[in-house]
Amino acid sequence: MHININRTQRITLRLSEVENRRITRRARSCGLSKSAYVRQIIVGYEPRESPPADYFAMTRELKEIGNNLNQLAFVANATGLIDGAAYYAEVVRLRDSLRRIEKAVLGTTDGTDEDMVD
């Protein structure tokens, strides 16, 4: 959601070369312009770096694995050919792996499991 704000005030700020490189690098790593980065800091928000491109591919693959496990369990339960404890242990392992990846890449998880297998 983008709110149209009429920004009419300008601020001039002098930075050292090192400070300018640092703010440029940090803004870029968050996917923001330097101005947007500074505005977020001013309002008390600490912008986070965007996750690496392969993060989304990794999580998508893990979620597909979880979906496959879920489908296998459905068929296995219908036919009676499943070791429930072993299957559940794998589901827990998959869920824990996904959480560890999210925590490592994003710094935290959002606390919801709606996309994860139960």
N, C-alpha and C positions, 0 to 999 in steps of 0.2 A: 504494500500500500504506500503510495507516494502522496504526501501532502504538499501542496504548492505553497511555499513560503516565499514571500517577497523579501529577498535579502538585499537590503540597500546599503548596509554598513560594511565598510572595508577596514581591515586591520593590516598594518604592515609590520612584519616581524623579521628581525635579522637573526640569522642562524650561522653557526660556523659550518664549514664544509662537512665536517663529520656529523653534526646534528642534522643537516639537510639530507645527507645520505641515509642516516638512520630513520628519519621520519618517512622518507621516500620508500625505503625498503619495507618498513612496517606497514605503511598504507597499502602498498602493492600486495604484500602477503595476505592482507585482509580483503583484497579485491576492492579497495576504496581509493578515491582520489585523496590527495593530501588534505584538501579542504574538508572533505567528508570525514576523514579520519580525525582531524583536529576537532571538528564540531562534536563528534561522538565523545571524545575525551572531555570536552568542556561540559557536557551535560551529565558526566559521571559514568558513562558507559565505557568499558574497556573492550575495544574491538578484538576479536579473536581471529587468528589466522585461518584462512580457508583450508580445509583438509586437502591433502594431496589428491591428484586426479584418480589414482588407482584405489583410493579408499572406497569410492562408490562402487567400483567394479568388484572389490573384495567383499563388501557387505552384500551386494546384490547376489553374488555367487553363494555366499553362506546362507542367505535367505532362500535361494533356490534349493539348496541342499536340505534345509529344514522343510520346505514344501514337499520335496521328494520323500523325505522320511515320513511326513504326515500321510501322504498318499499310500506309501507302503504299509503303514500301520493300519490304515482303513481296510485295505485288502486283506492283510494278515488277520485282523480281528474278525472280518467277515468269514474267513475260511478256518479260523481257529489255529492258524500256523504262525504263532508269534511268541517270542520270549519277552513278555511285557517288561520285566525288570531290565533286561539288556537294552531294549529299545529306549526305555525311559532314560537310562544312563547316557545313551548317545544324544538324546534330545537335550538333556541338561548340559552335556559337554559342548554341544553346538551353541546353545544359548550363552554359556559362559565365555566361549571363544569370541562371539560377536560383541559381548559387553567389554571384554578386554581390548578388542580392536578399537571400539568406539572411545573408550577411555584413553587409550594411548594416542589416538589421533586427534580427538576433539577436546580432551582434558576432562570430560565428564559425559555421562549419559543423561538422557532426558527423563529416565525413570519409568518410561512406558514400555510395555511389552506387546503392544497391539500388532506389530508386524512379526512377532516371534511365534514360534510353534509352542503350543501348550502341551 
